[in-house]
Amino acid sequence: GPIRSVHASLLEGEGEAKTVDTRPWLRNPEGGGVLLDLAFHHLSLYFALFEAPLEVDQVRLGLHTHGSTAMAYEQWEPGFAAAETYALLELRSAAGFPFSVEVGKNWDRDFRRFQIDGLHGTAVLDFGTLDGPKNRLLTDFPGEEGMVVLVQNYWDLVAEGFYRYFKSGSMNVHGYREGRAALETILR
């Protein structure tokens, strides 16, 4: 059935990824920040799935302190010495459904998912937490629930896919169209 809304979250609060300390370039307000580092991934996934342009309704940017929640951030403004560590994008697809993207560092927990709410049910890509289950597809339709779990090492699959792509001799850059559309959305 028709899609009612799409919600994406990539909030990092566990392990080395929780702060920008391990990647100092993320602090650079002229090319770092969570929009380019984290939001880019969910926007690329949106364009791979839907191929429909997005309009920007609202953008909230902030600076997070460790262990805080969405309500505890300082509003980020151009000219700050550090890039944003929290962003909430409220977008609308050309098909009319809302698409929200929330990304952040220094969160109180990990929360990584891409959720599609449709007229007849929900599908969730749950990317997991540091110590919990990872890479699950969860479906919930009236009277039926399902789960598919990736049991192989994710990075082994990425490496295998890249190797196959490289060996194929393809002149088409994998993900270029989606990545470009994601970057153009961020720059708007």
C-alpha positions as CSV (number, residue, x, y, z in Angstrom):
1,G,0.0,0.0,0.0
2,P,1.0,3.7,0.0
3,I,3.7,5.0,2.2
4,R,2.6,7.3,5.0
5,S,6.0,8.3,6.4
6,V,9.7,7.4,6.6
7,H,11.8,8.0,9.7
8,A,15.6,7.6,9.8
9,S,17.8,7.8,12.9
10,L,21.5,7.5,13.4
11,L,22.3,8.5,16.9
12,E,25.6,7.4,18.3
13,G,26.3,7.1,22.0
14,E,28.4,3.9,22.4
15,G,32.0,2.9,21.5
16,E,34.5,5.0,19.5
17,A,31.8,6.4,17.2
18,K,29.9,8.2,20.0
19,T,32.1,11.4,19.8
20,V,33.9,13.3,17.2
21,D,37.2,12.8,19.2
22,T,38.3,9.9,17.0
23,R,37.7,11.8,13.8
24,P,38.8,15.5,14.3
25,W,37.7,16.5,10.8
26,L,34.1,16.2,12.0
27,R,34.6,19.3,14.1
28,N,35.4,21.4,11.1
29,P,32.3,23.6,10.5
30,E,33.3,24.0,6.8
31,G,33.2,20.3,5.9
32,G,32.5,18.2,8.9
33,G,29.5,17.7,11.1
34,V,26.8,15.1,11.4
35,L,25.0,16.3,8.2
36,L,27.8,15.2,6.0
37,D,29.0,12.3,8.1
38,L,25.7,10.6,9.3
39,A,22.7,12.1,7.5
40,F,24.4,11.4,4.2
41,H,24.0,7.6,4.7
42,H,20.2,7.7,5.3
43,L,19.6,10.2,2.5
44,S,21.5,7.9,0.1
45,L,19.4,5.0,1.3
46,Y,16.2,7.0,0.7
47,F,17.3,7.8,-2.9
48,A,18.3,4.2,-3.6
49,L,14.8,3.0,-2.4
50,F,12.5,5.8,-3.7
51,E,14.3,7.8,-6.4
52,A,12.0,10.7,-5.7
53,P,13.2,14.3,-5.1
54,L,13.0,15.7,-1.6
55,E,11.9,19.2,-0.4
56,V,13.3,20.6,2.8
57,D,10.6,21.7,5.3
58,Q,12.7,22.4,8.4
59,V,16.2,21.8,9.6
60,R,17.3,22.0,13.3
61,L,21.1,21.9,14.0
62,G,22.6,21.7,17.5
63,L,25.7,20.9,19.6
64,H,25.2,17.9,21.9
65,T,27.0,17.2,25.1
66,H,27.7,13.6,26.1
67,G,24.8,11.6,27.3
68,S,22.1,14.1,26.4
69,T,18.8,13.6,24.7
70,A,17.1,15.6,21.9
71,M,15.8,18.1,24.4
72,A,19.3,19.0,25.7
73,Y,21.3,20.6,22.9
74,E,22.5,24.1,22.1
75,Q,21.2,25.6,18.9
76,W,24.0,25.6,16.3
77,E,24.6,28.7,14.3
78,P,26.9,29.4,11.3
79,G,30.1,30.9,12.6
80,F,30.5,28.5,15.5
81,A,34.0,27.2,16.0
82,A,32.8,23.6,15.7
83,A,30.5,21.8,13.4
84,E,27.0,20.6,14.4
85,T,26.8,17.3,16.4
86,Y,23.0,17.0,16.2
87,A,20.6,17.5,13.2
88,L,16.9,16.9,12.6
89,L,15.8,17.2,9.0
90,E,12.1,17.4,8.2
91,L,11.7,16.6,4.5
92,R,8.9,15.8,2.1
93,S,9.1,13.4,-0.8
94,A,7.8,14.3,-4.3
95,A,5.2,11.5,-3.6
96,G,3.9,13.6,-0.7
97,F,5.0,11.6,2.4
98,P,7.1,13.1,5.2
99,F,10.7,11.9,5.7
100,S,12.5,12.8,8.9
101,V,16.2,12.2,9.5
102,E,17.7,12.6,13.0
103,V,21.4,12.2,13.5
104,G,23.7,12.9,16.4
105,K,26.9,12.3,18.3
106,N,27.3,12.2,22.1
107,W,23.9,10.5,22.5
108,D,22.7,8.7,25.6
109,R,22.6,5.4,23.6
110,D,22.9,4.0,20.1
111,F,19.8,4.2,17.9
112,R,20.3,3.3,14.2
113,R,17.3,2.6,12.1
114,F,15.4,3.3,8.9
115,Q,11.6,2.9,9.2
116,I,9.0,2.9,6.5
117,D,5.4,3.3,7.8
118,G,2.8,2.2,5.2
119,L,-0.9,2.0,5.0
120,H,-0.8,-1.7,5.7
121,G,2.2,-2.0,8.0
122,T,5.8,-1.1,8.9
123,A,9.2,-2.2,7.7
124,V,12.3,-1.3,9.8
125,L,15.9,-1.7,8.9
126,D,17.5,-1.9,12.4
127,F,21.2,-1.4,12.2
128,G,21.6,-2.3,15.9
129,T,23.7,-1.2,18.8
130,L,27.4,-1.7,19.8
131,D,26.7,-4.9,21.8
132,G,23.2,-5.8,20.6
133,P,21.8,-7.5,17.5
134,K,22.8,-5.8,14.2
135,N,21.4,-5.5,10.7
136,R,17.9,-6.8,11.1
137,L,14.9,-6.3,8.8
138,L,11.7,-6.2,10.9
139,T,8.3,-6.2,9.4
140,D,5.0,-5.7,11.2
141,F,1.7,-6.1,9.2
142,P,-1.7,-6.8,10.7
143,G,-1.5,-10.4,12.0
144,E,2.0,-11.0,10.7
145,E,5.4,-10.1,12.1
146,G,8.7,-11.0,10.6
147,M,12.4,-10.7,11.1
148,V,15.4,-11.3,8.9
149,V,18.8,-11.2,10.6
150,L,22.1,-10.8,8.8
151,V,24.4,-13.4,10.5
152,Q,27.5,-12.9,8.4
153,N,30.0,-10.2,9.2
154,Y,28.7,-7.1,7.6
155,W,32.2,-5.8,6.6
156,D,33.0,-9.1,4.9
157,L,29.9,-8.7,2.8
158,V,30.9,-5.1,1.9
159,A,34.4,-6.2,0.9
160,E,33.0,-9.0,-1.1
161,G,30.5,-6.7,-2.9
162,F,33.2,-4.2,-3.6
163,Y,35.5,-6.9,-5.0
164,R,32.8,-8.2,-7.3
165,Y,32.0,-4.7,-8.5
166,F,35.7,-4.0,-9.1
167,K,36.2,-7.2,-11.0
168,S,33.1,-6.6,-13.2
169,G,34.9,-3.7,-15.0
170,S,31.8,-1.6,-14.7
171,M,32.2,2.0,-15.7
172,N,29.1,3.0,-13.6
173,V,30.1,4.2,-10.2
174,H,28.0,2.3,-7.7
175,G,25.8,4.6,-5.6
176,Y,27.0,7.8,-7.4
177,R,23.4,8.9,-8.3
178,E,22.1,8.3,-4.7
179,G,25.2,9.9,-3.1
180,R,25.0,13.0,-5.3
181,A,21.3,13.4,-4.6
182,A,22.0,13.1,-0.8
183,L,24.7,15.7,-1.0
184,E,22.6,18.1,-3.0
185,T,19.8,17.7,-0.4
186,I,22.2,18.5,2.5
187,L,23.6,21.6,0.7
188,R,20.1,23.0,0.2
